[in-house]
Amino acid sequence: MKLRFAAVLVPLGLPPPAEAKDSCWECHAVLEGPLQRPAALYKADVHARHGFGCAACHGGDPSSDDPHLSMSPRRGFRGKISRAAIAKLCAHCHSDASLMHKYNPRQRVDQYAQYLTSVHGQRIAQGDTAAATCIDCHSVHDIRNVKDARAPVHPLRLPDTCARCHADPGYMAKYGIPTDQFDKYRRSVHWQALAERGDLSAPSCASCHGNHGATPPGVSSVAAVCGTCHVLLEELFNKSPHQPVFASMGMAGCIVCHGNHEVLKPSPAMLAGPKSVCAQCHDPDSSGAIAGAEMARLINDLRASLDRARAMLERAASSGMEVSEAQIRQQEAEEAWIKARVAVHAFRIEAVREPVETGLKLAAETYRAGVAALEERNRRRIGLAVSLVTIAVTMAGLWMAIRAIERSQGSS
């Protein structure tokens, strides 16, 4: 295997030949144990596929088979890169827009600048080499494209990658950070969408905290990030009576009611009852609790009517009756139910009542359509039964008449 190395990193400043010798890989490929592993892994590395050899990161002279020359500090050999120097070394290429454009025009080149602002980058700068750097997330000699399902930063694998550190109590002890985030996240609707339904756009750690510019918990941008996906809900909340109250108390909107890592499937039970989220702030006889209970009742009533109408339509359809138009109207009623659930974020009963009344009207209409279809089915069955009886009686009469004629002919 022969690899090129990047001219931008060659200490001698000389452009490499089109297909340069790589004595580093050739030597390590025939060694045994840990020294062979980097060479074996590097064959699948995204940098190797683009022609970057070992010297691109480790320096030295890969054109020489003499280890004293190939690994000479005078020829720029770095050997093992210290953790404190890793991010800056990666940035030598990844912050160079003209270079990155040759390999991936869409690749951002501000990752290093973002990393320096992150809690990881700040701790590394302070001398804490236990903090995460590029290789902890992307791996070392087998770095893969983010879209590669085997990459540790692929959406389906990213939570596990973050959890390698953040779910380790021993590792997190000195930082005083909880280690239950990953377990909570795996109970959330976001994890269900990502892992169970395969929706790669579903939120994972980086969606809320960022990736290279990872934001620590408690920063205002983390609390506001929900609105980047749930735009309509955020707009309703911002116009609601809760927004100024939460803001004055420094409470983080969505997180107060829904949590952050363990975001469970919303339900009307969140609005009413002793275990509702409303009960965290509102006394049972307060106007807020009463409003929450009324909104829950409206949504539950609509859900019950929708289920009743759907069951009736399913009975009619399974009986072979034509109810497709009513089923379309039923879908409109379901959309009204969704609108009612969304309207809860305005925290006004009338905002919920309007779509609920629309949905109840449609549900009643589709229920009657289902009943009418079943009544028509019954009429058809009765008509068919009468027809069959009439036919049977007629046939019996004909048979008796024929027999009578045969008997009269036989006696004459």
C-alpha positions as CSV (number, residue, x, y, z in Angstrom):
1,M,0.0,0.0,0.0
2,K,1.4,3.4,-1.0
3,L,0.1,6.6,0.3
4,R,0.8,10.3,-0.4
5,F,1.3,12.8,2.3
6,A,0.0,16.3,2.4
7,A,2.5,19.0,1.2
8,V,1.1,21.4,3.7
9,L,2.4,19.3,6.6
10,V,5.7,18.2,5.2
11,P,8.3,19.9,7.3
12,L,10.7,20.3,4.4
13,G,8.0,22.3,2.5
14,L,8.6,20.3,-0.7
15,P,5.6,19.0,-2.7
16,P,5.4,15.2,-2.6
17,P,5.5,13.1,-5.7
18,A,2.1,11.9,-7.1
19,E,2.6,8.4,-5.6
20,A,5.1,8.6,-2.8
21,K,6.7,5.8,-0.8
22,D,5.4,5.4,2.7
23,S,8.0,3.5,4.7
24,C,6.0,4.1,7.9
25,W,3.1,2.1,6.8
26,E,5.3,-0.6,5.1
27,C,7.2,-1.1,8.3
28,H,4.3,-1.1,10.8
29,A,2.3,-3.4,8.5
30,V,4.8,-6.3,9.1
31,L,5.3,-5.7,12.8
32,E,3.3,-7.6,15.5
33,G,1.0,-6.5,18.3
34,P,0.1,-2.9,19.1
35,L,2.6,-1.5,16.6
36,Q,0.9,-3.2,13.7
37,R,-2.6,-2.1,14.7
38,P,-2.3,1.6,13.3
39,A,-1.3,0.3,9.9
40,A,-4.1,-2.2,9.8
41,L,-6.7,0.3,10.8
42,Y,-5.5,3.1,8.5
43,K,-6.4,1.2,5.4
44,A,-10.1,2.2,6.1
45,D,-9.3,5.7,7.2
46,V,-10.9,8.6,5.2
47,H,-7.6,10.3,5.1
48,A,-5.9,7.3,3.6
49,R,-8.6,7.2,0.9
50,H,-7.7,10.8,0.0
51,G,-4.0,9.9,-0.2
52,F,-2.7,11.2,3.1
53,G,0.0,9.1,4.6
54,C,1.4,8.7,8.1
55,A,3.8,11.7,7.8
56,A,0.8,14.0,7.3
57,C,0.3,13.8,11.1
58,H,3.4,12.3,12.5
59,G,6.0,14.0,10.3
60,G,9.3,12.4,9.4
61,D,10.6,11.2,6.0
62,P,8.5,8.4,4.7
63,S,10.7,8.1,1.6
64,S,13.5,6.5,3.6
65,D,13.7,3.0,4.8
66,D,16.4,3.9,7.4
67,P,14.5,4.5,10.7
68,H,17.2,6.9,11.9
69,L,16.3,9.1,8.9
70,S,12.6,8.4,8.5
71,M,12.0,9.1,12.3
72,S,14.5,11.9,12.6
73,P,13.3,15.0,14.5
74,R,15.4,17.0,12.1
75,R,13.1,15.8,9.4
76,G,10.0,16.8,11.4
77,F,9.2,13.5,13.0
78,R,6.7,14.0,15.9
79,G,6.0,10.5,16.9
80,K,3.0,10.2,19.3
81,I,1.0,13.4,19.3
82,S,0.3,14.8,22.8
83,R,-3.4,15.2,23.7
84,A,-2.9,18.9,24.1
85,A,-1.6,19.2,20.6
86,I,-4.2,17.0,18.8
87,A,-6.9,19.6,18.0
88,K,-4.4,22.1,16.7
89,L,-2.7,19.5,14.5
90,C,-6.0,18.4,13.0
91,A,-6.9,22.1,12.5
92,H,-3.8,22.6,10.3
93,C,-5.7,21.0,7.5
94,H,-9.3,21.3,8.6
95,S,-9.1,25.1,9.1
96,D,-7.6,25.6,5.7
97,A,-10.5,26.5,3.4
98,S,-8.5,26.2,0.2
99,L,-7.2,22.8,1.1
100,M,-10.5,21.4,2.4
101,H,-12.3,22.6,-0.7
102,K,-10.2,20.2,-2.8
103,Y,-11.5,17.2,-0.9
104,N,-14.9,18.2,0.5
105,P,-16.2,21.6,-0.6
106,R,-19.1,21.4,1.8
107,Q,-16.9,20.7,4.8
108,R,-17.0,23.5,7.4
109,V,-13.6,24.9,8.4
110,D,-14.5,26.5,11.7
111,Q,-14.5,23.4,13.8
112,Y,-11.3,24.3,15.6
113,A,-12.6,27.8,16.4
114,Q,-15.7,26.3,17.8
115,Y,-13.8,23.7,19.7
116,L,-11.8,26.4,21.5
117,T,-15.0,27.9,22.8
118,S,-16.4,24.5,24.0
119,V,-16.0,23.2,27.5
120,H,-13.8,20.4,26.1
121,G,-11.5,22.9,24.4
122,Q,-11.3,25.2,27.4
123,R,-10.4,22.4,29.7
124,I,-7.7,21.2,27.3
125,A,-6.3,24.7,27.2
126,Q,-6.3,24.8,31.0
127,G,-4.1,21.6,31.0
128,D,-6.8,19.0,31.6
129,T,-5.8,16.4,29.1
130,A,-8.6,14.1,30.2
131,A,-11.1,16.3,28.4
132,A,-12.3,15.2,25.0
133,T,-10.3,16.0,21.9
134,C,-10.8,15.1,18.2
135,I,-9.7,11.5,18.5
136,D,-12.0,10.7,21.4
137,C,-15.0,11.3,19.1
138,H,-13.7,10.5,15.6
139,S,-11.2,7.7,16.5
140,V,-7.5,7.8,15.6
141,H,-6.2,5.7,12.7
142,D,-9.6,4.5,11.4
143,I,-11.5,7.8,11.0
144,R,-14.5,7.5,8.9
145,N,-16.9,9.8,7.1
146,V,-19.7,11.0,9.4
147,K,-22.3,9.4,7.0
148,D,-20.5,6.0,7.4
149,A,-22.7,3.9,9.7
150,R,-19.5,2.6,11.3
151,A,-18.3,6.0,12.3
152,P,-18.5,6.8,16.0
153,V,-20.0,10.2,15.2
154,H,-22.7,8.7,12.9
155,P,-26.1,9.8,14.3
156,L,-27.0,6.3,15.4
157,R,-23.7,5.8,17.2
158,L,-23.1,9.3,18.6
159,P,-25.0,8.9,21.9
160,D,-22.9,5.8,22.7
161,T,-19.7,7.7,21.8
162,C,-20.6,10.6,24.2
163,A,-21.7,8.1,26.8
164,R,-18.2,6.5,26.8
165,C,-17.1,9.4,29.0
166,H,-20.4,10.9,30.2
167,A,-21.9,7.7,31.5
168,D,-18.7,6.7,33.3
169,P,-19.0,7.7,37.0
170,G,-15.2,7.3,37.6
171,Y,-14.3,9.5,34.7
172,M,-16.9,12.2,35.5
173,A,-16.3,12.2,39.3
174,K,-13.8,15.1,39.3
175,Y,-16.2,17.2,37.1
176,G,-19.2,16.7,39.3
177,I,-21.4,16.0,36.3
178,P,-24.3,13.5,36.5
179,T,-23.8,10.3,34.6
180,D,-27.5,9.3,34.0
181,Q,-28.0,11.4,30.9
182,F,-27.6,8.5,28.5
183,D,-30.0,6.2,30.4
184,K,-32.5,9.0,30.5
185,Y,-32.1,9.7,26.8
186,R,-32.7,6.1,25.9
187,R,-36.2,6.4,27.5
188,S,-37.0,9.6,25.5
189,V,-39.1,10.1,22.4
190,H,-36.0,11.4,20.7
191,W,-34.2,8.0,21.1
192,Q,-37.2,6.1,20.0
193,A,-37.3,8.2,16.8
194,L,-33.6,7.8,16.2
195,A,-32.9,4.2,17.2
196,E,-36.3,2.4,16.8
197,R,-37.6,4.3,13.7
198,G,-34.3,5.1,12.1
199,D,-34.9,8.8,11.8
200,L,-31.4,10.2,11.5
201,S,-32.7,13.7,11.8
202,A,-34.0,13.0,15.4
203,P,-32.2,14.9,18.1
204,S,-29.1,13.3,19.7
205,C,-26.4,14.8,22.0
206,A,-24.9,17.1,19.3
207,S,-28.3,18.4,18.2
208,C,-28.8,20.2,21.5
209,H,-25.2,20.6,22.9
210,G,-23.4,21.1,19.6
211,N,-20.5,19.0,18.5
212,H,-17.2,20.8,18.1
213,G,-18.5,23.8,20.1
214,A,-20.1,21.6,22.7
215,T,-22.1,23.8,25.1
216,P,-22.1,22.9,28.8
217,P,-25.5,22.3,30.6
218,G,-27.2,25.5,31.9
219,V,-26.1,27.8,29.1
220,S,-29.2,29.6,27.7
221,S,-28.7,28.4,24.1
222,V,-29.2,24.8,25.3
223,A,-32.6,25.7,26.9
224,A,-33.7,27.5,23.7
225,V,-32.5,24.9,21.3
226,C,-35.9,23.1,21.3
227,G,-37.3,25.8,19.1
228,T,-34.9,25.0,16.3
229,C,-37.1,21.9,15.6
230,H,-40.3,22.7,17.4
231,V,-40.8,26.2,15.9
232,L,-44.6,26.5,16.2
233,L,-44.6,25.3,19.8
234,E,-41.9,27.9,20.7
235,E,-43.9,30.6,19.0
236,L,-47.0,29.7,21.0
237,F,-45.0,29.5,24.3
238,N,-43.4,32.9,23.7
239,K,-46.8,34.5,23.5
240,S,-48.2,32.7,26.5
241,P,-48.5,34.0,30.1
242,H,-45.8,31.5,31.2
243,Q,-43.0,32.9,29.1
244,P,-42.4,36.2,31.0
245,V,-42.9,34.4,34.3
246,F,-40.4,31.6,33.5
247,A,-37.9,34.2,32.1
248,S,-38.1,36.3,35.2
249,M,-37.3,33.3,37.3
250,G,-34.5,32.1,35.0
251,M,-36.4,28.9,34.2
252,A,-35.7,27.3,30.9
253,G,-39.1,27.1,29.1
254,C,-39.6,23.7,27.5
255,I,-37.3,21.9,30.0
256,V,-39.5,22.9,33.0
257,C,-42.4,20.7,31.7
258,H,-40.7,18.2,29.4
259,G,-37.3,17.7,30.9
260,N,-34.1,17.6,28.8
261,H,-32.6,14.2,28.3
262,E,-35.7,12.1,29.3
263,V,-38.2,13.8,27.1
264,L,-41.2,11.4,27.4
265,K,-44.2,11.2,25.0
266,P,-46.5,14.1,25.9
267,S,-50.0,13.2,27.1
268,P,-53.0,15.0,28.7
269,A,-51.9,13.5,32.0
270,M,-49.2,16.1,32.1
271,L,-51.9,18.8,32.5
272,A,-54.1,17.4,35.3
273,G,-53.8,15.4,38.5
274,P,-51.4,15.4,41.4
275,K,-48.5,14.1,39.2
276,S,-49.0,16.5,36.4
277,V,-46.3,19.0,35.5
278,C,-48.7,21.8,36.3
279,A,-48.8,20.6,39.9
280,Q,-45.1,21.6,40.2
281,C,-46.2,25.2,40.3
282,H,-50.0,25.4,40.6
283,D,-52.1,24.5,43.7
284,P,-55.0,22.2,42.9
285,D,-57.6,25.0,43.3
286,S,-55.6,27.6,41.5
287,S,-56.7,29.1,38.2
288,G,-53.7,27.6,36.4
289,A,-54.5,24.0,37.7
290,I,-58.2,24.5,36.7
291,A,-57.2,25.6,33.3
292,G,-54.8,22.7,32.9
293,A,-57.6,20.2,33.9
294,E,-60.0,21.7,31.5
295,M,-57.6,21.5,28.6
296,A,-56.9,17.9,29.5
297,R,-60.6,17.1,29.6
298,L,-61.2,18.7,26.2
299,I,-58.4,16.7,24.6
300,N,-59.5,13.5,26.2
301,D,-63.1,14.0,25.1
302,L,-61.9,14.5,21.6
303,R,-59.7,11.5,21.7
304,A,-62.5,9.3,23.0
305,S,-64.9,10.6,20.2
306,L,-62.2,9.9,17.6
307,D,-61.6,6.4,18.8
308,R,-65.4,5.7,18.8
309,A,-65.8,7.0,15.3
310,R,-62.7,5.1,14.0
311,A,-64.0,1.8,15.5
312,M,-67.4,2.4,13.7
313,L,-65.7,3.1,10.4
314,E,-63.5,0.1,10.7
315,R,-66.5,-2.1,11.3
316,A,-68.2,-0.7,8.3
317,A,-65.1,-1.1,6.1
318,S,-64.5,-4.6,7.2
319,S,-68.1,-5.4,6.2
320,G,-67.4,-4.3,2.7
321,M,-69.1,-1.0,2.9
322,E,-67.8,2.1,1.0
323,V,-66.7,4.6,3.7
324,S,-63.6,6.1,2.1
325,E,-65.0,9.7,2.1
326,A,-65.8,9.4,5.8
327,Q,-62.3,8.0,6.5
328,I,-60.8,11.1,4.8
329,R,-63.0,13.3,7.1
330,Q,-61.8,11.2,10.0
331,Q,-58.2,12.1,9.2
332,E,-59.2,15.8,9.3
333,A,-60.6,15.1,12.8
334,E,-57.3,13.5,13.8
335,E,-55.5,16.6,12.6
336,A,-57.8,18.7,14.8
337,W,-56.7,16.6,17.8
338,I,-53.0,17.3,16.9
339,K,-53.8,21.0,16.7
340,A,-55.5,20.9,20.1
341,R,-52.4,19.3,21.7
342,V,-50.2,21.9,20.1
343,A,-52.4,24.7,21.3
344,V,-51.8,23.7,24.9
345,H,-48.5,25.6,24.6
346,A,-50.5,28.9,24.4
347,F,-51.9,28.1,27.9
348,R,-55.3,29.4,27.0
349,I,-58.4,27.2,27.2
350,E,-60.0,28.9,24.2
351,A,-57.0,28.1,22.0
352,V,-57.5,24.4,22.8
353,R,-61.3,24.5,22.7
354,E,-61.5,25.7,19.1
355,P,-59.8,22.7,17.4
356,V,-61.5,20.4,19.8
357,E,-64.9,21.6,18.8
358,T,-63.9,21.2,15.2
359,G,-62.7,17.7,15.8
360,L,-65.8,16.7,17.8
361,K,-68.0,17.9,15.0
362,L,-66.1,15.9,12.4
363,A,-65.9,12.8,14.7
364,A,-69.7,12.9,15.1
365,E,-70.1,13.2,11.4
366,T,-67.9,10.3,10.6
367,Y,-69.5,8.2,13.4
368,R,-72.9,8.8,11.8
369,A,-71.5,7.8,8.4
370,G,-70.3,4.6,9.9
371,V,-73.6,3.9,11.6
372,A,-75.4,4.7,8.3
373,A,-73.1,2.3,6.4
374,L,-73.8,-0.5,8.9
375,E,-77.6,0.2,8.7
376,E,-77.4,0.0,4.9
377,R,-75.5,-3.3,5.3
378,N,-78.2,-4.7,7.5
379,R,-80.9,-3.6,5.0
380,R,-79.0,-5.3,2.2
381,R,-78.7,-8.4,4.3
382,I,-82.4,-8.4,5.1
383,G,-83.2,-7.8,1.4
384,L,-80.9,-10.6,0.4
385,A,-82.5,-12.9,3.0
386,V,-86.0,-12.1,1.7
387,S,-84.8,-12.6,-1.9
388,L,-83.3,-16.0,-1.0
389,V,-86.5,-17.1,0.8
390,T,-88.6,-16.0,-2.1
391,I,-86.4,-17.8,-4.5
392,A,-86.5,-20.9,-2.3
393,V,-90.3,-20.8,-2.0
394,T,-90.7,-20.3,-5.8
395,M,-88.4,-23.3,-6.5
396,A,-90.2,-25.4,-4.0
397,G,-93.6,-24.5,-5.6
398,L,-92.2,-25.3,-9.1
399,W,-90.9,-28.6,-7.8
400,M,-94.3,-29.5,-6.3
401,A,-96.1,-28.4,-9.5
402,I,-93.8,-30.5,-11.6
403,R,-94.4,-33.5,-9.3
404,A,-98.1,-33.0,-9.5
405,I,-98.0,-32.9,-13.3
406,E,-95.9,-36.1,-13.4
407,R,-98.4,-37.9,-11.1
408,S,-101.4,-36.9,-13.2
409,Q,-99.7,-38.1,-16.4
410,G,-98.7,-41.4,-14.8
411,S,-102.3,-42.1,-13.7
412,S,-103.8,-41.4,-17.2
